[in-house]
Amino acid sequence: MGDPHRVGVVGLGVISRAYLDTLAGHPAVRITAVADLDASRSAAVAAEFPGAEALSVEELLSSPEVDTVLNLTVPAAHAEIALGAIGHGKNVYGEKPLAAGLPGAQAVVEAAAKAGVGVGCAPDTVLGTGVQTARAAVEAGRIGRPQFASAVMVTPGHERWHPHPDFYYTDGGGPLLDMGPYYLTSLVHLLGPVRAVIGSAGRLRAERVIGSGPRAGERIPVEVDSHVSGVLEHVKGALTTLTTSFDGVATTAAPIEVHGDAGTLAVPDPNHFDGEVRLFELGGTEWRALPPSAGYAGAARGVGLLDFIAADGQRAPRANGELALHVLETMSALLRSSAEGRRIELTTSVEPPVPVPLTPADEWQGGVGRPSAA
């Protein structure tokens, strides 16, 4: 396996725990440095990993002991941190979206190509057995020729549970940019890239109330659209209707359904790695669950980074920057379409990543097993 790949983590907020639990003890990875605006948090996390240093952000980005920067900052800082890492000749793997806006994401991808370093980006949930089993069914012809799909995400808003939800309602936030990457990345895996979109969006409430933590009861402003709907035209001809909303309470709709001329496939929540894939065939009488046939079994956040490291120039990482850029342009185009009242054609395209074969948990975990969450 060689020497472990050295990873420096920037941003130690809520999502970082899921990544750290996945990476802790993995033989392919060593956490060598961590950085956060809260120095005490950095020190506490560094103490969990033998040999790791608590550094400032600039110290981490320039550290010779870091090969790849894991960028877990808020969306507004994604491009700045990524460009800083690339400027120091380091690979960068970040949380979604790739940047808060399309120009920043394009700058990251272009800078990485010029510097000869890699860019990876979440979501990696699409590499689990849920979406990958669904993709395998589509590619095996289980639903015939795909005709159209629906994707639905409805929630009352993350301020109910997140103690510091401000960034969900500022530039780079909103239901589409926050949750859309899970759905759109899945749709690229299932149906291929998007060529054009039509969108409509609205901001239905001016304020939100924090529901938990030390700021419970505090009102925060809503500066972005909180409900976005649209139609995606895929290059291969299928159409997808998309709804993402922070303004509903619940829905009975499947997270994703793919309809073909020979059947319909119900895809589980793409915010999770697994879940039941169901098939209803033309002429059938009921839904049938499909056993997992592809994907990283028992996966958790961080598996995309492990896949990124394992690619090692031999293949494109599955959670790669070009895919994240295409997904971000799709989302940006939906918002632009809403603002301008017209159909928008995309300028980017991407090849769907190579499928993930069914991979047992102990194999992708390097034989060490994943620790329980702290």
Buried (B, 14 or more C-beta within 10 A) or exposed (E): EEEBBBBBBBBBBEEBBBBBBBBBBBEBBBBBBBBBBEEEBBEBBBEEBEEBBBBEBEBBBBBEBBBBBBBBBBBBBBBBBBBBBBEBEBBBBBBBBBBBBBEBBBBBBEBBBEBEBBBBBBBBBBBBBBBBBBBBBBEEEBBBEBBBBBBBBBBBBBBEEBBBBBBBBBEBBBBBBBBBBBBBBBBBBBBBBBBBBBBBBEBEEEEBBBBEEEBEEBEBEBBBBBBBBBBBBBBEEBBBBBBBBBBBEEEEBBBBBBBBEBBBBBBBBBBBBBBBBBBBBEEEEEEEEBEBBBBBBBBBBBBBBBBBBBBEEEEBBBBBBBBBBBBBBBBBBBBBBBEEEEEBEBEBBBEBBEBBEBBEBEEBBBEEEBEEEE
